[in-house]
Amino acid sequence: MTNTIEITKAQTSKIHEVDFENLSFGKVFTDHMFICDFKNGEWQQPEITPYAPLTLDPSARVFHYGQAVFEGMKAFKDDANKVWLFRPEDNLLRINKSAERLAMPEFPKDVFMEGLKALINLDEAWVKPGFGNSLYIRPFVIATEPAIAASPALEYKFLIICSPAQSYYSGDVRVLIAEQFSRSANGGVGFAKAAGNYAAQFYPTSLANQEGFQQIIWTDADTHEFLEEAGTMNVFFRINDTLVTAPTNERILDGITRKSIIQIAQDSGIAVEVRPIKVSELIEASKSGALKEIFGSGTAAVVSPISAFSYKGDVFEIPKDVKSFSSIFKEKLLNIQYNKSEDPYGWRQSI
Ligand SMILES: *Cc1c(COP(=O)(O)O)cnc(C)c1O
């Protein structure tokens, strides 16, 4: 396979039709997309083309058996109009890990990095400067082979599409601790960014929404005793001045924001415990006043503070703290992402 990407530019740009002050997340896409087909056992010529609908055979396996994995990442523009990515290789490693679990082919890292950078260079005007503005990047892989036999497809498409985003304030996030439904199972695909994990979450989350909770804190499928993730984010608990988060395993997604926060916390002298944490411990900590914060972590919102949780009908409110750990982590991460501070970790990468 050749690494030289074939580029077909869009005739005109849609950028002037976009109201960048009023973006709703993930609805507007840039002028171009990256696309690469897999067939005859190998990835074919990678291309950048005008953003356009795909034509797929109705029997394409993705429609029937959900062979689909994806990633979420962002590009940021600094005050000198330079564009930066955040730990992009980690996204490629993870999409390949997800792909392996769904019996899909891995994508070569050099082609990914080259394609990603070429695509963002081409659509650079869509990355708006200013804190909070970013370009949300969605790489994904789907099984396209037209055949409904229940076995792994022999043909796939790898795509990257991009959507301009503003920082969003999610409002007060109140969460329900899962007692019945599960996000993932032992030996399952919880660690993978598999499309089906999201589909399976929509129904229980909509039930929680009806009860006035925006998200679910997922617990382990066996006992529902251990806290695992918050919605589609990893979850952190601050008990007194110690930060606690569950170790990643086959049921928990290994978030890049999560591991960055752990690193920053440790380097800021904050005690971090990566260990299983029980619902009962959380309730006791809440009752004694030791529970100071709960927050989710993920690329889209960086951190998402949680203001209350509910378990077996009881609601526990979490006091608001102006000097929260989550706001400290958010600021430190954003400063690295927007090139406003030193990056001792080498996480930031220019395009
Ligand atoms: C994507 C995702 C996360 C967050 O991962 P980041 O790399 O931090 O964006 C956490 N949990 C689940 C289930 C996810 O799908």
The ligand as an SDF file (V2000), in Angstrom:
LIG
                    3D

 15 15  0  0  0  0  0  0  0  0999 V2000
  -14.4470    7.3420   24.8350 C   0  0  0  0  0  0  0  0  0  0  0  0
  -14.8380    6.8290   26.1760 C   0  0  0  0  0  0  0  0  0  0  0  0
  -14.2430    7.3240   27.3600 C   0  0  0  0  0  0  0  0  0  0  0  0
  -13.2820    8.4780   27.3840 C   0  0  0  0  0  0  0  0  0  0  0  0
  -12.0920    8.2560   26.7100 O   0  0  0  0  0  0  0  0  0  0  0  0
  -11.1450    9.4860   26.3240 P   0  0  0  0  0  0  0  0  0  0  0  0
   -9.9980    8.8450   25.6420 O   0  0  0  0  0  0  0  0  0  0  0  0
  -10.7630   10.1510   27.5950 O   0  0  0  0  0  0  0  0  0  0  0  0
  -11.9550   10.3820   25.4470 O   0  0  0  0  0  0  0  0  0  0  0  0
  -14.6130    6.7280   28.5680 C   0  0  0  0  0  0  0  0  0  0  0  0
  -15.5150    5.7240   28.6120 N   0  0  0  0  0  0  0  0  0  0  0  0
  -16.1050    5.2490   27.5010 C   0  0  0  0  0  0  0  0  0  0  0  0
  -17.0770    4.1290   27.6260 C   0  0  0  0  0  0  0  0  0  0  0  0
  -15.7940    5.7780   26.2570 C   0  0  0  0  0  0  0  0  0  0  0  0
  -16.3950    5.2980   25.1630 O   0  0  0  0  0  0  0  0  0  0  0  0
  1  2  1  0
  2  3  1  0
  2 14  2  0
  3  4  1  0
  3 10  2  0
  4  5  1  0
  5  6  1  0
  6  7  2  0
  6  8  1  0
  6  9  1  0
 10 11  1  0
 11 12  2  0
 12 13  1  0
 12 14  1  0
 14 15  1  0
M  END
$$$$
